[in-house]
Amino acid sequence: MARSGRYKVKFRRRREGKTDYRKRLALLKGGKPRMVVRKTNRYIIVQFVEFKPEGDRVLAYAFSKELSKYGWPYSGKSLPAAYLTGYLAAKRALDAGINEAILDIGRYTSTKGSRLYAALKGAVDAGLQVPHSEEVLPEEERIRGEHIASWASELYEKDREFYERQFSDYIRRGLDPREIPKIFDSVLEKIRG
């Protein structure tokens, strides 16, 4: 691998493809806390992090699994769950004295209207100042989950078997996917508190 004495092994997180150090340095130069949004296969995580030489320090965070405490019974990875998680994290950040932040989506591809930007919209609606472009934010109907509810209604009318297969987890737990916008509104009111 290394054939000369001048070869330098790259940082481990760079080798693993986890951190883009040029992008990270550009974010750190701003001097503001970062709003770090990450997604897993089942959840959305939003953290407000400040840089310290000995290591980053998390000032406030929210995890979409916490939404069940507020009455959210649906998926923790959906667009409405991302918005609610961003809103909850921003409320906690405001309570911790953070008024502005810079969005850090890491190595995820920036896609207009994605879950990452739904979390950003939640934080902005909670009152946090985060520089962004309005065109990347998802539409209000998608944030409330109306696209899921209308698709579920359409499937229920046309193909009941596919509807039951597609929403089997919700049906097994006694949930109706057509009720997502109504539940979303009630959970948002509880978070606003």
Secondary structure, 3 states (H helix, E strand, C coil): CCCCCCCCCCCHHHHCCCCCHHHHHHHHHCCCCEEEEEECCCCEEEEEEECCCCCCEEEEEEEHHHHHHHCCCCCCCCHHHHHHHHHHHHHHHHHCCCCECEEECCCCCCCCCCHHHHHHHHHHHHCCECCCCHHHCCCHHHHCCHHHHHHHHHHHHHCHHHHHHHCHHHHHCCCCHHHHHHHHHHHHHHHHC
